[in-house]
Amino acid sequence: MAAKTMLLIINPAAGQGSFVPYFFEVVDRFTKGGFAVTAHPTSGPREAYQIALERAYAFDYLVCTGGDGTLNEVVNALMQLDRRPLLGYIPSGSVNDFAATHGLSSDPVLGADTVMSGNIVPVDVGRFQDGFFTYVAAFGLFADVSYDTPQNLKNMFGQTAYFLEGVKKLGNINHHHCRVELEGEVIEDDFILGMISNSRSVGGFPLPGEVDACLDDGLFDLLLLRKIQSMETLGSVISAMLGGKGILDPSFVLRKVRKARFVGERPLGWSVDGEFGGSLKVVEVAVCQKAIEIIVPKPNDKKKRTRAKKPAN
């Protein structure tokens, strides 16, 4: 029986290079599992996108390892292809929100096992203007934390670096007048945060309890946060946003949406899967239901998330 072909795209800089020591062990595991592996490390931004765009169509499986930005590049490439290979993802970034939502282990060996024996499921992908996102597009408060946090701090401190950068933002909270056009509803106000997500966490912090991400229902969560009127309100809002608690304050607006159009009074700075998405006055977002197939752990495997012993030098 012919071996299954796999393109393995590796971001060696992600997460302090945490995947690199496991490279040979993972490739050996794939090879013994019946895969013919072609490995391609990246050396800079957009390279994962270009590799996947040019080569992925010729493989049965495309597996990438890196952070949410690497996954975003690969998914953007896959969405351009008529023939899309099965997608495997071994998270090795600083935070890995997409992976946490879908139970993917950051242990490289367990990640490889998931690719070979996990469940194949369809997942929704968000369209943002002419591009795509896997789990979040946002503007306003905390939205720029990921791409404003220096890479060296991400590598050194991981999620803590995002938290420290977020604390800095609290001293300069700006509001943005925006009209949000939904199917059958228009919401216009001054907002300090706007977000469309298909995730249970952003920047490593859990979203409020009412945000219930689903892989393939064709709906994303729209979360808007109106201008804060008092420090007391700010405290409850921050507690809900960073603690994953329920939304009690009327400053929040929460909807399930298939598409949305944002019209800002002035251009809004957007973050898309943690990377800068542009400064735009008008933005259209839509859900592409069951757009790609990805391999996730079987229910009983989601508990097995301990890190493998580091290979000896």
Disulfide bonds with the S-S distance in Angstrom:
none
